[in-house]
Amino acid sequence: MLRFLCIVSALVLTFATTASAAQPQVLSESGDWTAWTYSDGGNLICYMSSTPKKDEGKYTKRGDIYVIITHRPAEKSFDEVSFIAGYQFKSGAPMTIKIGNKTFKNTFTEGDKAWMVSATEDKNLIAEMKRGSRMIVDGVSSRGTATKDTYSLKGFTSAYNTITAKCKK
């Protein structure tokens, strides 16, 4: 739980400056996912997050690892999926996501973050996340270390419905 609270703190710093951002409020905890909301400059932002159940790789030290789905209604931005790897990605190396028999390779990485290449790919990934029970994310660090993170999708749909209801499209 302490690790998760540290991640939430990092999210606040990532998404907004402390001068204009309110502290995130938990909307719900659903299975292995937590739904959050906060205000940034008067604009409501909703997101949900989870950490992997299992992280694998031949590394000695790795930072926080998580996935986030964000809605920003004031910007008309919904369903943005982002990953934090806990390391710097190898330059130009994409990340691979597997859910059931579906594989997503249309990703791009920058620093320790990764995203889908388009809003359509975000929506396709979210649709699979709703149907699936487990998501495996493979990446390669700047040092060439291969990693494999396994996320539970238990509670995903409920958390997604919560942020969607709060930050309506």
C-alpha positions, -999 to 999 in steps of 0.1 A, spaced: 0 0 0 29 24 8 43 17 -27 9 25 -42 6 58 -23 41 68 -35 29 61 -71 -1 83 -65 21 111 -53 43 107 -84 12 110 -106 2 143 -90 36 157 -98 35 142 -133 0 156 -142 1 190 -127 21 215 -107 14 217 -70 2 253 -73 -28 244 -95 -36 208 -86 -58 195 -58 -49 163 -41 -63 132 -59 -94 117 -44 -101 80 -45 -134 74 -63 -134 36 -59 -112 5 -55 -123 -23 -78 -104 -55 -77 -68 -46 -86 -76 -12 -99 -82 22 -82 -102 51 -97 -91 86 -89 -101 122 -96 -86 156 -91 -88 192 -103 -61 209 -123 -67 246 -127 -104 240 -123 -105 212 -148 -117 178 -136 -94 149 -144 -102 112 -138 -78 83 -140 -75 48 -129 -43 29 -121 -28 -5 -112 5 -20 -105 17 -54 -118 11 -85 -98 44 -98 -111 75 -81 -126 103 -101 -141 137 -93 -156 174 -96 -147 177 -62 -131 191 -52 -98 171 -20 -93 138 -8 -108 115 21 -100 77 21 -97 58 3 -124 22 11 -132 -4 16 -159 -29 45 -161 -60 53 -181 -69 90 -181 -99 111 -190 -95 149 -194 -130 162 -204 -120 199 -206 -94 189 -233 -118 164 -249 -92 137 -242 -105 103 -231 -91 68 -228 -54 77 -229 -34 47 -218 1 52 -204 26 29 -189 54 37 -165 82 11 -167 104 19 -137 134 23 -160 145 42 -191 134 24 -222 159 15 -249 158 43 -275 133 34 -303 124 1 -286 86 -4 -286 67 -21 -258 45 -52 -265 12 -58 -247 -6 -92 -247 -41 -99 -235 -54 -134 -242 -45 -142 -278 -43 -105 -288 -10 -87 -291 -5 -49 -293 28 -36 -308 17 -1 -319 34 16 -290 60 43 -286 83 49 -257 101 80 -243 122 80 -212 104 57 -187 69 61 -203 51 43 -231 18 50 -249 -2 36 -278 4 53 -311 -31 66 -315 -65 72 -298 -79 43 -319 -52 20 -305 -60 32 -270 -97 23 -275 -88 -11 -290 -65 -18 -260 -92 -8 -235 -117 -30 -252 -94 -60 -247 -87 -50 -212 -124 -51 -204 -126 -86 -219 -94 -100 -205 -83 -113 -171 -45 -107 -174 -23 -83 -193 14 -90 -200 37 -60 -209 71 -67 -224 98 -40 -226 135 -35 -230 155 -11 -208 182 13 -220 207 -13 -208 192 -40 -229 174 -57 -200 142 -75 -211 113 -71 -187 79 -88 -184 52 -73 -162 19 -91 -155 -11 -71 -145 -44 -84 -133 -75 -70 -151 -98 -79 -122 -119 -48 -115 -108 -30 -147 -143 -26 -161 -158 -13 -128 -130 12 -123 -133 23 -160 -170 28 -156 -164 49 -125 -140 73 -141 -162 75 -172 -193 83 -151 -174 110 -132 -157 125 -163 -184 122 -189 -175 122 -226 
